[in-house]
Amino acid sequence: MFKKITKIVFVNLIVLIIFLFIANLLSGGILKIYPSVRAKLTTLVDTNYQKDVDGKIVNTLGSNRWRLPNYTDKEYAYKIFAEFGKLKTKYQAFTGWSRLPFKGETTTIDQDGNRVHHHTNGAKEVSIAWFFGGSTMWGTGTDDNGTIAAIFDEINPNFQTINYGETGFNSRQELSHLVNLYSQGKRPDLVVFYDGVNDVGILCRREIKVPGHSREQLIRKKMSSGSRYWAALQIVLVEYTKTFLYKLRKKLFPVASHKDKYLCSCDPSRAELVASQLVNNWRIAHNLVESFGGTFIGILQPVAYIGHARIDHVKQDMEHPERSGLSAQYEALYPLIRKKIKKYDFMFDMTQAYNGDVYIYADFCHVSRNGNEIIANMINKIIVNNIINNPSTLAIFDQY
């Protein structure tokens, strides 16, 4: 009798393992081909620009952004977003992640994971400028030479400007990156932090602690998966199935209330914590940079939910179910941050920079080149005004 029960249990266990393996295999296949299928369906609507530079059908995150009225050259705009969809990241100590090297027609990532642009410096003496931020500083929506750092470099040929922006980074990660660079013996003349979108949009999320970042849960999960054999078994039997079911649930049952996802708009203590951390990170960065003889600038960046910019063309993105409740976080946090930064002469509010009737936004926070030109010119004016008011700062600006 015992042998019979054991045999039944064993057979059922084998059947279960085979079922889980097949389901996992199918889920992995669906996850792999879905982007291409979706892109091909889009191609049926317009076959002109739904192929990448190699002629392959590709998926771009937010693929319709290249169609926006911001972009006059639709084919080139498509390439920008197509190449963005090909970028990959790796784990990076202290900051979380960085991009792998990439060389495309519109996007270039060097061996250090930084986005690079054509330097226009022509001066005999070149000062060093470091620009930090999230994807808006990195330049999502523009080519290499359309980022804030690249345009500032173009305006100031006596600067060598390095773009240290990285998708998803908040001010705490930027501070860690800054410390890493100083610990390597590198020294800049100017450091710019461009923040707000990720500090609010990510750190107001219920599942993320402060300080934290957007991939905190993912890294914790990977580290707590037990032995490598158990982890391998999970990948073979259930990993892709879990991912598929998670994505399916998000599609079929989007978050009904932002109270389930975000905290800041309904929890004043969390709002205060997030706002204070941003300002404190800037203060620490300022003290570090100033102690080595450099100049630091912290900028509260624009976001489509705040101000009076033209947003009719990106309403669909702003009101997407996945962004449910996001506007309430910025409405709660930005006034608080703006009030705090008024106390410091090295912190600047640029939240109204895109006000007007011009198409600038490519989604709720990213912009086309014309938006980055506005910010780069505003930063340049700050530098010039500081030199006029304080001639001892950055002596290389004697030309002004």
C-alpha positions, 0 to 999 in steps of 0.5 A: 500500500505504501509503495502504491501511494509513493508511486502515485505521489512520485508520478504526480510530482513528475507531472506537476514539474513537467506542467510547470516547465512547459508553462514557464517555457511558454510564458518565456516565449510570449514575453520574448515575442510580444514586443515584436508582435506589438511592433508588427501590429503597429507597422500595419498602421504605418510601414514607413518608420516601424523598422530600426536601422537594421531593417528589423521590426523592434519595440520601443518603450512608448513607441508612439512618442516619435510621432509627437509634433515635437519631432519634425524628422519622424524617421530620425525620431523613431531611430532615437526611441528604437535605439533606446529600446535596445540599451541594457544595464548592469549592476553597479556598486553603490549606485545600483546600475549603469548602462552597458556600452552601446554605439548607434546612430543616435545614441552612444554609451562609453565603456564607463556607462556614460552617454557621450556627445561631440565636444565643442571645446576650443579653449586652451584651458578647459574646465570640467563640468559634471551633470547628474540626474535621471533619464531627463538629464541622460536625454531620453527623447533626444540624440547624443547632442540634444541632451542638456549636458551636450547643449551646455557644452555647445554654449560653453566651448571652454568646458568639457561637459560630462553627462553622468545622468542615468535612467531612474536615478534619484538624488541619493544615487547621484550623490553616491556617484559623485562620491565615487568620482571624487574618491577616484581623484577626479575633480570638476569645476562645476557640478549640476544636479537636476532632480525632482521627477524621480525623487518624488515619483519613485520615493513616494511609492509605498513599497520603496523605503527612503532612502531607496531606488526603483530596483531595490525590491528586484535586487533584494529578491535576487539576493534572498533567493536562497542557494544557486541550485534553488534559484536555478530551479525557480528560473527553469520552472516558475520565473517566466510564468510569474513575470507573465502573470504579473504583467497580465494582471497589470494589464487587466487590473490596473491600480484602482487608487493611487492610495494603494501605490503612493504615500506622499499625497496622503501622508504628510510625514512621508512627503516631508521625508522625501522633500527633506532628503532631496534638499539634504542630498543637494546640501551634502553635494554642495559642501563636498564640491565646494570643499574641493574648490568647485561650484555646485548647482541644484535644480528642481526640474519641470514636470508636466503635472506642474506649471502651464506648459503645453500638454495636450499632445501627451495627455494620454501618457499622463493619464495612463492607468499606470500613472494613476495618482502620480500627479497628486504626488507632485502637487503635494511635494513640489510646493514643499520642495520649492519652499525649502530650496528658497533658503539656499542660493545654490538651489534653483527652481526651474519648474516653470521653464516650459510654460507656453504654447510650444510642444516640448514634452514627449511624455510626463517628464521627458522632452525633445531637444528644444526643452533641453535647450531651454534648461541648458541656457538657464543653467548658463545664465546662472553661471554667468550671473554668479561670475558677475556677482562673485568674480572669484568663482571659476576664474575661467569665465573672465570672458564674461 
